[in-house]
Amino acid sequence: LAPDLIFMIVAYCVEIERFSVRYMETIAVEWCKRGILTHELAVEDIEFRTASRSFTRKIMRIFEMKRRPTPKQQDYIDKWQQMNLSPELVEYAYHKTRDNANDQLSFPYLHKILQAWHTEGIRTVAEASAADAAYHEAKRKVPEPQQTPRKGTKEPYQPAAHSYDLNEIEALMKKI
């Protein structure tokens, strides 16, 4: 890498308070593999990294996380950012997840909610809330399933009436 790119890596790492030479080397190797060899491309990558860190910090605050996300959790957060989901929408899904998952945070469950909304074109909390209300209203209006007729008849299946007398059984039990 050119000296100005190495300097940019060092400056970025100082800005985010990651002073490890190993971390700087990781970025340099990644840039070489991805063909980031010009000043313009390096600026673009640093801006993306900065935005990503900012989004992650917002999500961590929403989720009340006291530690950095695990790599798997960070993958989910990165996917949400790539889907252009707002932190407010993620927060709404977070509360929905906690309500439906025993007050626990489940990244896979949360991701399924957000992925469904993304597929449906839902971008705001208002749209998500309206979609939820419509879903619950439709679910409430589902009619009771009707019994299907027995094979060879037109009458629905009816369980057979009991052929024993409960009073007689009770009398027998008292004798025992």
C-alpha positions as CSV (number, residue, x, y, z in Angstrom):
1,L,0.0,0.0,0.0
2,A,1.0,3.6,-0.6
3,P,2.2,5.5,2.4
4,D,-0.8,7.9,2.3
5,L,-3.2,4.9,2.6
6,I,-1.2,3.5,5.5
7,F,-1.4,6.9,7.2
8,M,-5.2,6.9,6.6
9,I,-5.5,3.5,8.3
10,V,-3.5,4.7,11.3
11,A,-5.6,7.9,11.5
12,Y,-8.8,6.0,11.3
13,C,-7.7,3.5,14.0
14,V,-6.6,6.4,16.3
15,E,-10.0,8.0,15.7
16,I,-11.9,4.9,16.8
17,E,-9.4,4.2,19.6
18,R,-8.2,0.8,18.2
19,F,-4.4,1.1,18.6
20,S,-3.6,-2.5,17.8
21,V,-1.1,-2.9,14.9
22,R,-2.7,-6.2,14.1
23,Y,-6.1,-4.4,13.5
24,M,-4.4,-1.9,11.3
25,E,-2.7,-4.7,9.4
26,T,-6.1,-6.5,9.0
27,I,-7.5,-3.4,7.3
28,A,-4.5,-3.0,5.1
29,V,-4.7,-6.7,3.9
30,E,-8.5,-6.3,3.4
31,W,-7.9,-3.2,1.3
32,C,-5.3,-5.0,-0.9
33,K,-7.7,-7.9,-1.4
34,R,-10.6,-5.6,-2.3
35,G,-8.5,-3.4,-4.6
36,I,-8.8,-0.3,-2.4
37,L,-5.6,1.3,-3.6
38,T,-6.6,4.9,-4.2
39,H,-7.2,7.8,-1.9
40,E,-10.8,8.1,-3.1
41,L,-11.6,4.4,-2.5
42,A,-10.0,4.5,0.9
43,V,-12.1,7.6,1.9
44,E,-15.2,5.7,0.8
45,D,-14.3,2.7,2.8
46,I,-13.5,4.7,5.9
47,E,-16.9,6.6,5.6
48,F,-18.6,3.2,5.3
49,R,-16.8,1.9,8.4
50,T,-17.6,5.0,10.4
51,A,-21.3,4.8,9.4
52,S,-21.4,1.1,10.3
53,R,-19.9,1.8,13.7
54,S,-22.4,4.5,14.4
55,F,-25.3,2.3,13.4
56,T,-24.0,-0.5,15.6
57,R,-23.6,1.9,18.6
58,K,-27.2,3.0,18.2
59,I,-28.4,-0.6,18.1
60,M,-26.3,-1.4,21.1
61,R,-27.9,1.5,23.0
62,I,-31.4,0.4,22.0
63,F,-30.7,-3.2,23.0
64,E,-29.0,-2.0,26.3
65,M,-25.9,-4.0,25.4
66,K,-23.0,-3.5,27.7
67,R,-20.5,-5.3,25.6
68,R,-19.6,-5.4,21.9
69,P,-21.8,-7.6,19.7
70,T,-20.6,-11.1,19.0
71,P,-19.5,-11.7,15.3
72,K,-22.9,-13.4,14.6
73,Q,-24.8,-10.5,16.2
74,Q,-22.7,-8.0,14.3
75,D,-23.6,-9.9,11.1
76,Y,-27.3,-9.3,11.8
77,I,-26.7,-5.7,12.6
78,D,-24.7,-5.3,9.3
79,K,-27.6,-6.9,7.4
80,W,-30.1,-4.4,8.9
81,Q,-27.9,-1.5,8.0
82,Q,-27.5,-2.9,4.4
83,M,-31.3,-3.1,4.2
84,N,-31.4,0.6,5.1
85,L,-33.6,0.0,8.2
86,S,-33.9,2.9,10.6
87,P,-32.8,2.4,14.2
88,E,-36.4,3.4,15.2
89,L,-37.8,0.5,13.2
90,V,-35.2,-1.9,14.7
91,E,-36.2,-0.6,18.1
92,Y,-39.9,-1.3,17.4
93,A,-39.0,-4.8,16.3
94,Y,-36.9,-5.2,19.4
95,H,-39.8,-4.5,21.6
96,K,-42.0,-6.8,19.6
97,T,-39.4,-9.5,20.0
98,R,-39.1,-9.0,23.8
99,D,-42.9,-9.1,24.1
100,N,-43.1,-12.4,22.2
101,A,-39.9,-14.1,23.4
102,N,-40.3,-14.2,27.2
103,D,-38.7,-10.7,27.5
104,Q,-35.5,-12.1,25.9
105,L,-33.6,-10.6,23.0
106,S,-33.4,-13.1,20.1
107,F,-31.4,-11.9,17.1
108,P,-32.7,-14.6,14.8
109,Y,-36.4,-13.9,15.7
110,L,-35.8,-10.1,15.4
111,H,-34.1,-10.6,12.0
112,K,-37.1,-12.6,10.7
113,I,-39.4,-9.7,11.7
114,L,-37.2,-7.1,10.1
115,Q,-36.6,-9.2,7.0
116,A,-40.4,-9.7,6.5
117,W,-41.0,-6.0,6.9
118,H,-38.2,-5.3,4.4
119,T,-39.7,-7.7,1.9
120,E,-43.2,-6.1,2.3
121,G,-41.7,-2.6,1.8
122,I,-42.3,-1.5,5.4
123,R,-39.9,1.3,6.2
124,T,-41.4,3.2,9.2
125,V,-42.7,2.4,12.7
126,A,-46.1,3.7,11.6
127,E,-46.2,1.3,8.7
128,A,-45.1,-1.6,10.9
129,S,-47.7,-0.7,13.5
130,A,-50.4,-0.6,10.9
131,A,-49.3,-3.9,9.4
132,D,-49.4,-5.5,12.9
133,A,-52.9,-4.1,13.5
134,A,-54.1,-5.4,10.2
135,Y,-52.6,-8.8,10.9
136,H,-54.2,-9.1,14.3
137,E,-57.6,-7.9,13.0
138,A,-57.5,-10.5,10.2
139,K,-56.5,-13.2,12.6
140,R,-59.4,-12.3,14.9
141,K,-61.9,-12.6,12.1
142,V,-60.8,-16.1,11.0
143,P,-63.9,-18.3,11.2
144,E,-64.0,-21.5,13.2
145,P,-63.0,-24.5,11.1
146,Q,-66.0,-26.6,10.1
147,Q,-66.1,-30.3,10.5
148,T,-65.9,-32.1,7.2
149,P,-68.4,-34.8,6.4
150,R,-67.4,-38.4,7.1
151,K,-66.3,-40.4,4.0
152,G,-69.4,-41.7,2.2
153,T,-71.8,-39.5,4.1
154,K,-73.0,-35.9,4.0
155,E,-73.1,-35.6,7.8
156,P,-70.1,-34.2,9.8
157,Y,-68.3,-36.6,12.2
158,Q,-69.9,-36.7,15.6
159,P,-68.1,-38.5,18.4
160,A,-70.0,-41.6,19.6
161,A,-72.2,-41.1,22.7
162,H,-70.9,-42.8,25.8
163,S,-72.5,-46.1,26.4
164,Y,-71.9,-46.2,30.1
165,D,-73.8,-44.7,33.0
166,L,-71.6,-42.5,35.2
167,N,-73.9,-43.0,38.2
168,E,-73.5,-46.8,37.9
169,I,-69.7,-46.5,37.7
170,E,-69.7,-44.2,40.8
171,A,-71.8,-46.8,42.7
172,L,-69.4,-49.5,41.7
173,M,-66.4,-47.4,42.9
174,K,-68.0,-46.9,46.3
175,K,-68.3,-50.7,46.7
176,I,-64.5,-51.2,46.1
